[in-house]
């Protein structure tokens, strides 16, 4: 469905996707992977995390998760 987009001012975009109107196909321009154990991404004041024994398996049997080559 067609759309009309009015005046727009974008100061900065950091790692996001901006889409206006119709889109047939959107593809990522970058991909990343993070492996972290329990309680590793906690943010805030006065955090108390009791996770006991924790082990993170970072083994990845497949070579490519998201293909970004050719996404020009």
C-alpha positions in Angstrom: 0.0 0.0 0.0 1.5 3.3 -1.0 2.2 5.9 1.7 3.0 9.6 1.9 5.8 10.6 4.2 6.2 14.2 5.3 9.3 16.2 6.3 11.8 14.1 8.3 14.9 15.0 10.2 17.2 12.2 11.4 20.2 13.3 13.4 21.8 9.9 13.8 21.2 6.2 13.5 23.3 3.7 15.4 22.8 0.1 14.5 19.1 0.3 13.6 16.8 0.0 10.6 14.7 2.9 9.3 11.9 2.0 7.0 9.4 4.4 5.5 6.5 3.3 3.4 6.4 0.0 1.6 9.2 -2.5 1.8 9.5 -5.7 -0.2 12.7 -7.0 1.3 14.9 -5.9 4.2 18.3 -7.5 4.9 20.8 -6.9 7.7 24.1 -5.3 6.9 25.9 -6.8 9.9 25.6 -9.7 12.2 27.2 -10.7 15.5 26.9 -13.3 18.2 27.5 -13.1 21.9 28.0 -15.9 24.4 27.6 -15.0 28.1 26.9 -16.9 31.3 24.2 -16.4 33.8 24.1 -13.0 35.4 26.5 -11.4 33.0 24.3 -8.7 31.4 22.8 -7.3 34.6 22.7 -3.5 34.8 21.5 -1.3 37.6 22.3 -0.3 41.1 22.8 -2.8 44.0 22.6 -6.0 42.0 23.0 -9.3 43.9 23.3 -12.3 41.6 23.7 -15.8 43.1 24.0 -18.2 40.1 26.1 -20.9 41.7 28.0 -22.9 39.2 27.6 -21.5 35.7 29.1 -22.7 32.4 28.5 -21.2 28.9 28.8 -23.4 25.9 30.1 -21.2 23.1 30.6 -24.1 20.6 28.9 -23.3 17.3 28.7 -26.3 14.9 27.4 -24.3 11.9 29.8 -22.0 10.1 27.4 -19.1 9.2 24.3 -18.1 11.0 23.3 -15.0 9.0 24.7 -14.4 5.6 25.5 -10.8 5.0 27.8 -11.1 2.0 26.2 -9.6 -1.1 23.9 -7.3 0.9 25.1 -4.2 -0.7 
